[in-house]
């Protein structure tokens, strides 16, 4: 019995030493080294940008309107877009982003005169600015960016109230202002990751040109043209997007 007790004590002591060595080996093992930051990433995304514009401008150049007629102009576009972003990482916490997206086929509603529905709409968004990583390791990154934004669209519309024979109305719109973007990235490997981000822009300068083409002229001459610039209107845009990133 005494021998059995001694043997059991030896087994317990040996097991304790073994577990202690295992624990020390586990806890003393350094964490895996961080991967070196890549200098250049390209991101391909699909998004859903929404743009809302509210401002006043001169509608007196439309036929039938009195001169210097100031009317409220509310424009809303909601559409899908295809985007490409170029990301330059200078350090693990700082970089530069250039984000572009292109959209086509959206509707525009709320234009005060002469109509509230446009077609053949196409345009683009451009975002450029510095990029900061709130969190950055081998698997998860949270980029925060801010900078300058430009929004552009053009559209065509057939209207019948400009003259008795009808005409094509064409519009070109530019909006400029600051933006901010917050995203999250999940990195599967050294080369591929998926991401989701949301860009928010407040555009303070608006430039638009409207002209129409008289349908009675076989050469489609320009019937009239007017350009206008508005500053400090309430214009904003929101673009959530998801996509695939490729690291170089």
PLY file of the C-alpha trace (Angstrom):
ply
format ascii 1.0
element vertex 248
property float x
property float y
property float z
element edge 247
property int vertex1
property int vertex2
end_header
0.00 0.00 0.00
2.86 2.33 0.86
4.52 1.58 -2.47
1.26 2.26 -4.28
0.94 5.62 -2.53
4.48 6.56 -3.48
3.88 5.53 -7.11
0.67 7.56 -7.26
2.45 10.61 -5.86
5.16 10.27 -8.51
2.53 10.15 -11.29
0.78 13.24 -9.91
4.07 15.11 -9.63
5.08 14.16 -13.19
1.72 15.24 -14.57
1.94 18.55 -12.73
5.38 19.24 -14.16
4.20 18.32 -17.65
1.16 20.64 -17.46
3.28 23.42 -16.02
5.71 23.12 -18.92
2.81 23.10 -21.38
1.27 26.21 -19.86
4.57 28.03 -19.78
5.18 27.13 -23.39
1.71 28.38 -24.41
1.76 31.64 -22.51
5.39 32.43 -23.23
4.95 31.93 -26.98
4.98 35.33 -28.70
1.96 36.32 -30.84
2.27 35.84 -34.60
4.14 38.71 -36.24
2.08 41.36 -38.02
2.21 41.23 -41.79
3.96 44.15 -43.43
1.50 46.73 -44.73
1.02 46.68 -48.50
1.59 49.98 -50.29
-1.26 49.72 -52.83
-4.78 48.23 -52.72
-7.49 48.24 -55.37
-11.14 47.88 -54.31
-14.05 46.98 -56.60
-17.50 47.64 -55.15
-21.20 47.82 -55.79
-23.08 50.57 -53.98
-26.41 52.31 -53.54
-25.81 56.09 -53.66
-28.62 58.49 -52.76
-28.29 62.23 -53.49
-30.62 64.95 -52.24
-30.42 68.60 -53.34
-32.48 71.50 -52.09
-31.87 75.01 -53.40
-33.27 78.08 -55.12
-32.25 79.30 -58.56
-33.53 81.36 -61.46
-36.19 79.52 -63.48
-36.97 82.58 -65.61
-35.21 81.15 -68.65
-37.90 78.52 -69.21
-40.39 79.56 -71.92
-43.55 80.97 -70.39
-41.93 81.88 -67.06
-41.45 85.54 -66.08
-37.81 86.75 -65.92
-35.88 86.42 -62.65
-38.34 83.86 -61.29
-36.75 82.27 -58.23
-38.11 78.79 -57.53
-37.18 75.99 -55.18
-35.43 73.10 -56.84
-35.40 69.70 -55.09
-33.53 66.90 -56.81
-33.43 63.30 -55.57
-31.51 60.47 -57.20
-31.33 56.90 -55.94
-29.52 54.26 -57.95
-26.98 51.46 -58.00
-23.36 52.06 -58.89
-20.14 50.28 -59.75
-17.08 51.65 -57.96
-13.30 51.43 -58.05
-11.09 52.73 -55.25
-7.32 53.17 -55.19
-5.78 53.01 -51.71
-2.18 53.98 -50.96
-0.90 52.91 -47.52
2.10 54.92 -46.34
2.15 53.38 -42.83
-0.01 50.96 -40.83
-2.16 53.87 -39.66
-2.13 56.41 -42.50
-2.77 56.45 -46.25
-4.60 58.09 -49.16
-7.80 57.01 -50.91
-9.25 57.88 -54.32
-12.75 56.47 -54.77
-14.76 56.60 -58.02
-18.22 55.24 -58.83
-20.36 55.37 -61.96
-24.14 55.01 -62.19
-26.74 54.94 -64.96
-30.50 54.70 -65.37
-31.70 56.36 -62.17
-34.80 58.52 -61.84
-34.83 62.09 -60.61
-37.86 63.51 -58.81
-39.01 66.84 -57.38
-37.72 69.33 -59.95
-39.99 72.35 -59.61
-40.31 73.30 -63.29
-41.17 72.13 -65.87
-41.35 68.48 -64.83
-40.62 66.13 -61.98
-39.36 63.05 -63.78
-36.15 62.60 -65.81
-34.74 59.69 -67.77
-31.44 58.66 -69.37
-29.62 59.76 -66.23
-25.95 58.89 -65.84
-23.26 60.23 -63.59
-20.33 59.68 -61.27
-19.02 60.33 -57.77
-15.39 61.08 -56.94
-13.95 61.03 -53.42
-10.32 61.85 -52.55
-8.66 62.40 -49.19
-6.43 61.08 -46.40
-7.14 57.72 -44.79
-6.61 56.68 -41.16
-6.91 53.16 -39.73
-8.78 53.13 -36.42
-7.90 49.43 -36.05
-5.48 47.40 -38.12
-4.23 43.83 -37.73
-3.77 40.78 -39.95
-7.52 40.04 -40.16
-9.54 43.16 -39.37
-9.15 46.80 -40.42
-11.36 49.85 -39.83
-10.47 52.72 -42.23
-11.70 56.27 -41.63
-11.35 58.74 -44.53
-12.33 62.33 -45.19
-11.62 64.89 -47.90
-13.22 66.37 -51.03
-16.20 65.05 -52.99
-17.56 65.79 -56.47
-20.92 64.63 -57.80
-21.83 64.86 -61.51
-24.80 63.76 -63.57
-26.34 64.43 -66.96
-29.81 63.51 -68.22
-32.15 63.93 -71.19
-35.90 64.37 -71.21
-38.49 64.79 -73.94
-40.94 67.54 -73.04
-43.97 68.97 -74.84
-44.65 72.15 -72.88
-41.62 74.14 -74.09
-43.14 74.69 -77.53
-45.95 73.24 -79.57
-43.73 70.64 -81.23
-41.82 69.48 -78.17
-38.11 69.52 -77.43
-35.32 67.59 -75.75
-34.31 69.02 -72.39
-30.78 68.29 -71.21
-29.24 69.00 -67.81
-25.67 68.87 -66.47
-25.10 69.05 -62.73
-21.94 69.40 -60.60
-21.84 69.47 -56.80
-18.73 69.93 -54.63
-18.09 69.62 -50.89
-16.44 67.63 -48.08
-17.03 63.94 -47.34
-16.36 61.41 -44.58
-16.21 57.62 -44.89
-16.10 54.76 -42.37
-15.59 51.11 -43.28
-14.62 47.67 -42.08
-12.44 45.09 -43.85
-12.05 41.32 -43.32
-8.80 39.95 -44.72
-8.85 36.29 -45.78
-5.26 36.13 -46.98
-2.33 38.33 -47.86
-3.97 39.21 -51.18
-7.80 39.24 -50.82
-10.31 40.89 -48.50
-13.96 41.90 -48.45
-15.17 45.25 -47.17
-18.20 47.36 -46.39
-18.18 51.15 -46.07
-20.44 54.18 -46.10
-19.55 57.55 -47.65
-21.40 60.68 -46.54
-20.94 64.02 -48.36
-22.27 67.53 -47.75
-21.97 69.45 -51.02
-21.91 73.23 -50.62
-21.38 74.39 -54.23
-23.75 73.51 -57.05
-23.24 74.27 -60.73
-25.86 73.32 -63.28
-26.55 73.98 -66.91
-29.89 73.41 -68.64
-30.55 73.64 -72.36
-33.00 72.21 -74.82
-32.91 71.27 -78.48
-35.78 72.34 -80.73
-37.30 69.28 -82.39
-38.57 71.34 -85.36
-35.03 71.93 -86.64
-33.57 68.98 -88.60
-30.11 70.00 -87.40
-31.22 69.85 -83.72
-30.04 73.36 -83.00
-29.86 74.51 -79.39
-33.03 76.46 -78.67
-31.78 78.13 -75.49
-29.21 77.64 -72.76
-28.73 78.81 -69.17
-26.02 78.19 -66.58
-26.36 78.80 -62.87
-24.18 78.43 -59.75
-25.56 78.12 -56.22
-23.46 78.26 -53.03
-24.32 77.04 -49.52
-27.43 75.07 -50.45
-28.51 72.00 -48.50
-27.12 69.16 -50.60
-26.08 65.78 -49.23
-25.32 62.30 -50.47
-25.08 58.88 -48.84
-23.44 55.83 -50.40
-23.28 52.47 -48.61
-21.29 49.89 -50.57
-19.77 46.42 -50.35
-17.00 44.95 -52.41
-13.79 43.01 -52.91
-10.29 44.30 -52.27
-7.08 43.10 -53.89
-3.74 43.86 -52.24
-0.55 44.51 -54.18
0 1
1 2
2 3
3 4
4 5
5 6
6 7
7 8
8 9
9 10
10 11
11 12
12 13
13 14
14 15
15 16
16 17
17 18
18 19
19 20
20 21
21 22
22 23
23 24
24 25
25 26
26 27
27 28
28 29
29 30
30 31
31 32
32 33
33 34
34 35
35 36
36 37
37 38
38 39
39 40
40 41
41 42
42 43
43 44
44 45
45 46
46 47
47 48
48 49
49 50
50 51
51 52
52 53
53 54
54 55
55 56
56 57
57 58
58 59
59 60
60 61
61 62
62 63
63 64
64 65
65 66
66 67
67 68
68 69
69 70
70 71
71 72
72 73
73 74
74 75
75 76
76 77
77 78
78 79
79 80
80 81
81 82
82 83
83 84
84 85
85 86
86 87
87 88
88 89
89 90
90 91
91 92
92 93
93 94
94 95
95 96
96 97
97 98
98 99
99 100
100 101
101 102
102 103
103 104
104 105
105 106
106 107
107 108
108 109
109 110
110 111
111 112
112 113
113 114
114 115
115 116
116 117
117 118
118 119
119 120
120 121
121 122
122 123
123 124
124 125
125 126
126 127
127 128
128 129
129 130
130 131
131 132
132 133
133 134
134 135
135 136
136 137
137 138
138 139
139 140
140 141
141 142
142 143
143 144
144 145
145 146
146 147
147 148
148 149
149 150
150 151
151 152
152 153
153 154
154 155
155 156
156 157
157 158
158 159
159 160
160 161
161 162
162 163
163 164
164 165
165 166
166 167
167 168
168 169
169 170
170 171
171 172
172 173
173 174
174 175
175 176
176 177
177 178
178 179
179 180
180 181
181 182
182 183
183 184
184 185
185 186
186 187
187 188
188 189
189 190
190 191
191 192
192 193
193 194
194 195
195 196
196 197
197 198
198 199
199 200
200 201
201 202
202 203
203 204
204 205
205 206
206 207
207 208
208 209
209 210
210 211
211 212
212 213
213 214
214 215
215 216
216 217
217 218
218 219
219 220
220 221
221 222
222 223
223 224
224 225
225 226
226 227
227 228
228 229
229 230
230 231
231 232
232 233
233 234
234 235
235 236
236 237
237 238
238 239
239 240
240 241
241 242
242 243
243 244
244 245
245 246
246 247
